[in-house]
Amino acid sequence: MERVHYHGITFVLFITGLLVMFSLYSTITIGSSIAQDFSVPVTNTPLSSMAFSFTFALGCLIYGILSDKFGRKQIMLYGLIAHTIFTLLSVFSTSFVMLVVFRGAQGLAAAAYAPIIIAYISDLFPENKRVTATSFMTMGFLFAGIFGQVMSEMIANAYDWRMVFLILGNCYAVLAVVNLWLLPQAPLQETAVHFKDFGRDIASIFQNPILMLCYLIGFVLLMTFINVYVVLGESVLVQHGQHIQTVAAVSKFFGVGGIIISLMAGRLSNHYSVTKVLVGALTVTVLSIILMALNTSIIGYIILSVIFGGGIGFALPTLISKVVLSVKHHKGFYITLNTFVIFFGTAVAPLTLGLAQRTPAWSMQFLYLAAMMALGLVAAVMILIRERQKDSHAS
C-alpha cells in the first residue's frame, strides 16, 4: 500500500487554499487604482469584490454535491484550472464591467477548491490527524483576509492593479501542476441527490433555533473581520499621515499572530464547552474593536490587531464545531450551508463598510463594526442560555 505523506499534503492544501482565498480579498484595497484605470467612481469598485463573493457563496452549495459524485480531487483540480484562466483573463479587462464578470467567474471557480478542502481532509486523513489539518486550513483562510488586502495594495502601489492578477494567475498555474502530481485521490463518496431531502433539510433549519443563531454568527463573523482591517489601515493613515502606510500594513500583519494562537481552540474546547469558547472569543473581538475606536497609538493598534485576530481565529473553528453538534443528521449539508452563509457575509461586507464610512470619524466606524459583531455575541449568549435551560430541565 502506498504511503500517504500527510504533512506534505497538508502543506500543499494550506498554500493553495491560502492563495485561492487571496482572490476574495485582492480588490478590497486597490479600488482607487481600478477606478482611475477605468474612469469609474471609486464607490462602484466594491462590485468586483461582491461579484466574487456572491458566486463563491453559491458555488459552496453546488460543488459539495458534485465532489461527492465525481471525486474531491477532480472537482478541486478543475476548479483551480478554471480559477487560473479567469484570473489571467482579468489582467486583460478592457472595461470595469468585464472585470466584474471575470471576478464573478473567479468566485465560482474558487468555490470548487477552498470549501472542498475540508471534505477532502475528512475523507483522506485518519481521525488523529484530521483536526490539526482542518485547523491549518481554517487558519489559512483567515490569513488570506489579511495578506490578501495588504499584498495586493503593495503590488498595486509598486506596479499596477493588473500585476496583482498576473502574479496570482501564474501562482495558480504552478499550484495546479503541484496538486495534480502530489495530491492522492480521496475515497469516492458517491451519493444520490434527492431534492426532496434538500428541501426538507432547509425547512428543518427553522425548527432548530441554535442552528439559526449559529448562522447569524457566521454571517457577521468574516464580514466584520474584513471591514475591521480595512478601517484599521485607514485610521492609521488618517492619524499618522500617508508616509506611515507601511506601518498600517504591519499593524494588519500582526493580526496573523493572533490567528496562529487560535490553533489552541481545540484544546480549550476540551476543557470548556464549545459554546463558552465561542462566547469568549466573540467577547474578545467586540472589546478589541471598541478599544480600537479609543486608541491613537501605533503600538496600541498592533496589540489590538493581535487580540482581534486571535478572537476571530478562535471563533471560526469553534462555530463550525457548534454547527456539527447542533444537528444529528446530514451534517455535511449544514456545514456547507454554514460556509455559504459565512461567505455571503463577505459578499455584503462592502455594503456594510460603505454604511460605516458615511461618518468621516474613524472611531465611529469602529464602533459601528463593534455593534455588528455584537449581534454575533448576543446570538452566542442566547445559545448558551438555551443550553443551560435545557440542562436545568434535564436535571
C-alpha positions in Angstrom: 0.0 0.0 0.0 1.4 3.4 -1.0 2.4 5.6 2.0 0.4 8.8 2.3 2.6 11.8 3.3 0.0 13.7 5.4 2.3 16.6 6.3 3.2 17.3 2.7 -0.4 17.1 1.6 -1.4 19.5 4.4 1.3 21.9 3.3 0.1 21.8 -0.4 -3.5 22.3 0.7 -2.6 25.1 3.0 -0.6 27.1 0.5 -3.1 26.5 -2.3 -6.1 27.3 -0.2 -4.4 30.5 1.1 -3.6 31.8 -2.3 -7.0 30.9 -3.8 -8.7 32.8 -1.0 -6.3 35.8 -1.7 -8.6 36.4 -4.7 -11.6 37.1 -2.4 -9.8 40.0 -0.8 -7.5 41.1 -3.6 -9.6 44.1 -4.9 -10.7 45.4 -1.5 -7.8 47.8 -1.0 -7.0 48.6 -4.7 -10.3 50.2 -5.6 -8.9 53.6 -6.3 -6.4 52.2 -8.8 -9.2 50.3 -10.6 -11.4 53.3 -10.6 -8.7 55.5 -12.0 -7.9 53.0 -14.8 -11.5 52.6 -15.9 -12.7 56.1 -15.1 -15.5 54.9 -12.8 -16.5 56.3 -9.4 -14.5 54.7 -6.6 -17.8 53.9 -5.0 -18.5 51.4 -7.8 -15.3 49.3 -7.3 -16.7 47.2 -4.4 -18.8 45.5 -7.1 -15.8 43.5 -8.2 -15.4 42.0 -4.7 -19.2 41.5 -4.3 -19.3 39.6 -7.6 -16.6 37.2 -6.4 -18.2 36.7 -3.0 -21.7 36.1 -4.3 -20.7 33.5 -6.9 -18.3 31.9 -4.4 -21.1 31.5 -1.9 -23.4 30.0 -4.5 -20.6 27.6 -5.6 -20.3 26.4 -2.0 -23.8 24.9 -2.3 -23.1 23.2 -5.7 -19.6 21.7 -5.5 -20.1 19.7 -2.3 -22.7 17.6 -4.1 -20.6 17.3 -7.3 -17.5 16.3 -5.3 -19.5 13.5 -3.6 -20.4 12.2 -7.1 -17.2 12.8 -9.1 -14.5 12.9 -6.5 -12.9 15.6 -4.4 -9.6 15.9 -6.2 -11.2 16.1 -9.7 -13.5 19.0 -8.7 -10.7 20.8 -6.8 -8.3 20.5 -9.7 -10.8 21.5 -12.4 -11.8 24.5 -10.2 -8.2 25.5 -9.7 -7.5 25.4 -13.5 -10.7 27.4 -14.2 -9.6 29.9 -11.5 -6.2 30.2 -13.1 -7.8 31.0 -16.5 -10.2 33.6 -15.2 -7.6 35.3 -13.0 -5.3 35.7 -16.0 -8.2 36.9 -18.2 -8.8 39.6 -15.5 -5.5 41.1 -16.4 -6.8 41.9 -19.9 -10.1 43.5 -18.8 -10.9 46.5 -21.1 -13.8 47.8 -19.0 -15.0 47.7 -15.4 -18.0 45.6 -16.4 -15.6 43.0 -18.0 -13.6 42.9 -14.8 -16.7 42.3 -12.7 -17.8 39.5 -15.0 -14.3 37.8 -14.7 -14.4 38.3 -10.9 -17.7 36.6 -10.8 -16.3 33.7 -12.8 -13.3 33.6 -10.5 -15.5 33.3 -7.5 -17.5 30.4 -9.0 -14.2 28.6 -9.9 -12.6 29.2 -6.5 -15.6 27.7 -4.7 -14.6 24.4 -6.3 -11.4 24.3 -4.3 -11.3 26.1 -1.0 -14.5 24.8 0.6 -13.9 21.2 -0.7 -10.6 21.1 1.2 -12.3 20.3 4.5 -14.3 17.4 2.9 -11.2 16.1 1.2 -9.3 16.0 4.5 -12.3 14.3 6.2 -12.2 11.6 3.5 -8.4 11.1 3.3 -6.9 11.8 6.7 -7.1 9.5 9.8 -9.1 10.9 12.7 -6.0 11.7 14.8 -4.6 13.9 12.0 -7.9 15.4 10.8 -8.4 18.1 13.4 -4.9 19.6 13.0 -5.1 19.6 9.2 -8.6 21.3 9.4 -7.2 23.9 11.8 -4.4 24.8 9.4 -6.9 25.2 6.6 -9.2 27.5 8.7 -6.1 29.4 9.7 -5.0 29.8 6.1 -8.4 31.2 5.1 -8.1 33.8 7.8 -4.5 34.6 6.8 -5.8 35.4 3.4 -8.1 38.0 4.8 -5.1 39.9 6.0 -2.4 39.1 3.4 -4.8 39.4 0.5 -5.6 43.0 1.4 -2.0 44.1 2.3 -0.1 42.3 -0.5 -2.5 43.4 -3.3 -2.2 47.0 -2.1 1.6 46.8 -2.0 1.8 45.3 -5.5 -0.7 47.8 -7.0 1.2 50.8 -5.4 4.5 49.5 -6.7 3.3 48.5 -10.2 -0.3 48.3 -11.3 -3.5 46.6 -10.1 -3.3 44.2 -13.1 0.0 42.9 -11.8 -1.9 41.5 -8.8 -3.9 39.2 -11.0 -0.9 38.4 -13.2 1.1 37.2 -10.2 -1.8 35.3 -8.7 -2.6 33.7 -12.1 0.9 32.3 -12.5 0.9 31.1 -8.9 -2.3 29.2 -9.5 -0.9 27.6 -12.7 2.1 26.3 -10.8 -0.1 25.1 -7.9 -2.5 23.3 -10.3 0.5 21.2 -11.5 1.6 20.5 -7.9 -1.9 19.5 -6.9 -2.2 17.2 -9.9 1.0 15.3 -9.1 1.1 15.4 -5.3 -2.4 15.0 -4.1 -3.8 11.4 -3.9 -7.3 10.5 -4.7 -9.7 10.5 -1.8 -12.2 7.7 -1.5 -15.2 8.3 -3.7 -18.3 9.2 -1.7 -20.9 8.5 -4.4 -24.4 9.6 -3.2 -27.7 10.2 -4.9 -29.0 13.7 -4.9 -32.6 14.0 -3.7 -34.1 17.4 -4.0 -36.9 16.4 -1.6 -34.3 15.8 1.1 -32.7 19.1 0.2 -36.0 21.0 0.7 -36.6 19.1 4.0 -33.1 20.0 5.3 -33.7 23.7 4.5 -37.0 23.6 6.3 -35.5 21.9 9.3 -33.2 24.9 9.9 -36.2 27.0 11.1 -37.1 24.3 13.6 -33.6 24.5 15.1 -33.1 27.8 16.9 -29.5 27.1 17.9 -28.6 26.4 14.2 -30.2 29.6 13.1 -28.2 31.5 15.8 -25.0 29.8 14.5 -25.8 31.0 11.0 -26.3 34.6 12.3 -22.9 34.4 13.9 -21.3 33.1 10.7 -22.9 35.9 8.7 -21.4 38.7 10.8 -18.0 37.0 11.5 -16.0 37.3 8.3 -18.0 40.4 7.2 -16.7 42.3 10.3 -13.3 40.7 10.1 -12.7 42.1 6.6 -14.1 45.5 7.4 -12.2 46.0 10.7 -8.8 45.5 8.9 -9.9 48.0 6.2 -10.8 50.6 8.7 -7.7 49.8 10.8 -5.4 50.6 7.8 -7.3 53.8 7.1 -7.3 55.0 10.7 -3.6 54.6 10.9 -3.1 56.7 7.8 -5.6 59.4 8.9 -3.9 59.8 12.3 -0.3 59.5 11.3 -0.2 60.6 7.6 0.3 58.8 4.3 4.1 58.3 4.9 3.1 55.7 7.6 1.5 53.4 5.0 4.0 50.6 5.7 3.2 50.8 9.4 -0.5 50.4 8.6 0.3 47.2 6.7 2.4 46.0 9.6 -0.5 46.6 12.0 -2.6 44.3 9.9 0.1 41.7 9.6 0.4 41.4 13.4 -3.2 40.0 13.4 -1.6 36.9 12.0 0.0 36.3 15.3 -3.4 36.1 17.0 -4.7 33.8 14.4 -1.8 31.4 14.9 -2.6 31.3 18.7 -6.1 30.1 17.7 -4.7 26.6 17.0 -5.3 26.1 20.7 -9.1 26.4 20.1 -9.5 22.6 20.1 -7.7 22.2 23.4 -9.8 24.9 25.1 -13.0 23.3 23.8 -11.9 20.1 25.5 -11.7 21.9 28.9 -14.7 24.2 28.4 -17.8 23.8 26.4 -17.7 24.8 22.7 -20.4 27.4 23.4 -18.4 29.0 26.2 -15.3 29.2 24.0 -17.4 30.8 21.2 -18.9 33.4 23.6 -15.4 34.2 25.0 -13.9 34.6 21.5 -16.7 36.9 20.3 -16.5 38.9 23.6 -12.7 39.4 22.9 -13.4 40.6 19.3 -16.1 43.1 20.3 -14.0 44.6 23.1 -10.9 44.8 20.8 -12.9 46.7 18.2 -14.2 49.1 20.8 -10.7 49.7 22.1 -9.5 50.4 18.5 -12.1 53.2 18.4 -10.5 54.7 21.5 -6.9 54.1 20.6 -4.5 56.6 19.0 -1.1 54.9 19.1 0.6 52.6 16.6 1.7 50.1 19.4 -1.9 50.0 20.6 -3.2 49.1 17.1 -0.6 46.3 16.8 -1.6 44.8 20.1 -5.3 45.1 19.4 -4.8 43.6 15.9 -3.2 40.5 17.5 -6.1 40.3 20.1 -8.8 40.7 17.4 -7.2 38.2 15.0 -7.0 35.7 17.9 -10.6 36.2 18.7 -11.7 35.6 15.1 -9.3 32.7 14.9 -10.9 31.0 17.9 -14.4 31.9 16.9 -14.4 30.4 13.3 -13.4 26.8 14.0 -15.5 26.8 17.2 -18.5 27.9 15.3 -18.0 25.1 12.8 -17.9 22.6 15.7 -21.0 24.1 17.1 -22.9 23.6 13.8 -21.8 20.0 13.8 -23.0 19.5 17.4 -26.3 21.2 16.7 -27.6 18.6 14.2 -27.9 14.8 14.2 -28.2 14.0 10.5 -26.8 15.4 7.2 -24.0 17.2 9.0 -22.2 17.8 5.7 -25.2 19.7 4.3 -25.4 22.0 7.3 -21.7 22.7 7.3 -21.9 23.5 3.6 -24.8 25.9 4.3 -22.8 27.5 7.1 -19.9 28.1 4.6 -22.5 29.7 2.2 -23.7 32.0 5.0 -20.2 33.0 6.0 -19.1 33.9 2.5 -22.5 35.6 1.8 -21.5 37.8 4.7 -18.2 38.7 2.8 -20.3 39.5 -0.2 -22.2 42.2 1.6 -19.1 43.4 3.5 -18.5 46.3 1.0 -22.1 47.4 1.6 -21.8 47.5 5.4 -18.4 49.1 5.1 -20.0 51.8 2.9 -22.6 52.4 5.6 -19.9 52.7 8.3 -17.8 55.1 6.2 -20.7 57.5 5.9 -19.3 59.0 9.0 -15.9 60.5 8.5 -14.8 59.8 12.1 -12.8 56.5 12.1 -13.7 56.0 15.8 -17.4 55.9 14.9 -16.6 53.5 12.1 -15.0 51.1 14.6 -18.0 51.4 16.9 -20.4 50.6 14.0 -18.4 47.5 13.3 -18.3 46.6 17.0 -22.1 46.8 17.0 -22.2 44.4 14.0 -20.0 41.9 15.8 -22.1 42.4 19.0 -25.0 40.8 17.1 -23.0 37.6 16.8 -22.1 37.8 20.5 -25.7 38.2 21.5 -26.6 35.2 19.4 -23.8 33.1 21.1 -25.1 34.2 24.6 -28.6 33.2 23.6 -27.3 29.7 22.6 -25.5 29.5 26.0 -28.7 30.5 27.8 -30.8 27.9 25.9 -28.3 25.2 26.7 -28.3 26.0 30.4 -32.1 26.0 30.4 -32.1 22.6 28.7 -29.6 21.2 31.2 -31.6 22.5 34.2 -34.8 20.9 32.8 -33.0 17.7 32.2 -31.7 17.6 35.8 
